[in-house]
């Protein structure tokens, strides 16, 4: 029996010490990918299979909500978490409306709480993935039944 794959996380933050602290804290539990900018984050998404995206809100050039919203068309499945050191109600509203954010966390993050949020987010991700597969299977079975019904009507 093989061990289950680790949850794959993309963490985007313009502050290198935050990236390194996140990786040092969670590398044993999760497969961590780091990006120092939104553009770097998009590059990681092109090359890696990502389950959860965590991004800082306040970054130069592109804020976290804009980054999350920009990757929805090409990467709709990963669960999105917004992280910020500031209490900004408009960012929360934008995160929910534009970035389809699962959870909003403030810095500094609590390690245990972050781990719980990640595990809960992955559970949602897994359930959505399974639901999508079951829906596809059901549609395929329905098409086969319709074909068989047509065959019987023509006989």
C-alpha angles and dihedrals in degrees: 000000000000124000115254117260115263118251107265114226131186111203115192120192133142092219111085094203090058090051093049093045091051093049093045091050100045108024093101093053102036142026101253126204118184131205127184094202142016090260091053088048091054089050091053090049090054093053105033138052105242126192100181132024118203116184138175114239100217110060131138117261096009130027121223096256091053090050093049092047091048094056097047095089094052099030109027098155107064115095112243127223123183120209125191141164091214134070102232115161092194090056089052092050092046091047092056097041103037107020099039089228119191095197140007118213132183127222134276088051123211110237097220094044091047090051090051092048090050093049092047091047090051090051089055090046091051093047092050091049092050091046090052091050093048091049091051091048091049092050091049092049090048091052090051091050091049090050092050091047091052089048092052092047091052094048 
